[in-house]
């Protein structure tokens, strides 16, 4: 028996080795490169010149656009994730019910998932077009506006629209997780609660919500990670403009690296973002491990 | 009215606003794609085209180099899916079936890499690919895309594989098959639906990928569809929106149809992969 474990241990090692090599090579190398770059200065040809300690991090903290992007990322992530959960929970509850056309409803709700964020954002940019967009047409026909409105030219409406689109594209994934959770709830306790005369609202608050909590938590953490990393919506709609007023960390990072040519500051920024992500990854990993060992 | 009929009406009433918001962009996309060009830039905009301007599609195909971008997207999609699945199969089998020291550590390693998005590592990736001399090459997208999707593919495959009963393989061993033989001849055919679902997800992820393409590709010739369409609305002084919408329609419709048909399978697979 012991010999058998030894053999399968070696076999397992051979089987997982390629995946480790590929990942360490393509993901690990960039991480190390960024870490090294973040504590060096880089000239304008992209060559690493001298060791500067934490000077890049200090320069980053002194950069008002970085600080503004940081706070905006918090607002962005918190609003999109909170909005997504609030919208997805009732949708999942309805989709769990038995009604005619439920299959079709599920297909429609899941549809934005199949379409890339880039395409979604391009279509929305046309809908929001300041002169000829369909949103203006709709509001004009409803008599809510007198003439065309430039939705994406001002920071506040642009950012709010971006948050709304963020919620709309995060919903299918979240509904899926919550539906998975709802399907796993034992039906017997609902029967018992109904026999005891509990109303639908009481059943939801006393049974569904607490039992669904691990799934809601999982959806929150995964969405935080995805939304924090989300690049195409803002990049396609406003590129973080006007005047950096809709930049979040990922879009400002891209600008620092490829538009302003500040690889040293961009590297320091990547490290800051990796540390933030690490916190949420650890939270996710412990949740995933717990749910797996609970089975 | 029976209670099920009442529930149907109430459910659809509740879902109606969501369904409208979801379908609205597709309606605008298709309607703009089929509008004659002189009906695009008018205020207030017309909702429906006065006639179906199918010539937009052929005009777009020529002026945007759509065929080339389509080919690039297909090459990257198939290349990346193949590379990813080849690496994922043995790893998923090992995590689902074999007990080995460090298996917990390996799972955590996968979970953490799943959290890293290309955009956060963008400078490191750019320099990595530049070091390999692969800037502006589709190979760069295949390699990096496969690496970033690998953890997800392994995770999803192994949660499927774990549901295949052990007895089937054990019977093959008793008949004298080696582990590798039983894996290839007995286990993988059983896992075929799971492999298909994982491949489709990897392909869709590749098809929709934007940040890596934006960073690693330089010339218009190599652009994949999302990058091509982004450049159409990027710099141009006057954007030919009917052509842009024709291009988005053509490049999203196939994926949307596949997804709609296989939705139940795909979604249950993903729920399995994401939650476990």
Interface residues (C-beta under 8 A of the other chain):
Chain A: X5 X8 X9 X11 X12 X13 X14 X15 X16 X18 X19 X20 X22 X23 X25 X26 X27 X29 X30 X31 X32 X33 X34 X37 X46 X87 X90 X91 X94 X97 X98 X99 X100 X101 X102 X103 X105 X106 X107 X108 X109 X110 X111 X112 X113 X114 X115 X116 X117 X118 X119 X120 X122 X123 X124 X125 X126 X127 X129 X131 X132 X133 X134 X136 X137 X140 X141 X147 X148 X168 X173 X176 X177 X179 X180 X181 X215 X218 X222 X225 X229 X231 X232 X235 X236 X250 X253 X254 X257 X258 X263 X266 X267 X270 X273 X274 X277 X278 X280 X281 X284 X285 X288 X289 X291 X292 X295
Chain B: X4 X5 X7 X8 X11 X12 X14 X15 X18 X19 X21 X22 X23 X24 X25 X26 X28 X29 X32 X40 X41 X42 X43 X44 X45 X46 X47 X87 X88 X90 X91 X93 X94 X95 X98 X99 X100 X101 X103 X104 X106 X107 X108 X109 X111 X112 X113 X115 X116 X117 X119 X120 X121 X122 X123 X124 X125 X126 X127 X128 X143 X144 X146 X147 X148 X150 X151 X154 X179 X204 X207 X208 X209 X210 X211 X214 X215 X226 X229 X230 X233 X241 X244 X245 X248 X251 X252 X255 X256 X258 X259 X260 X263 X264 X267 X268 X270 X271 X272 X274 X275 X276
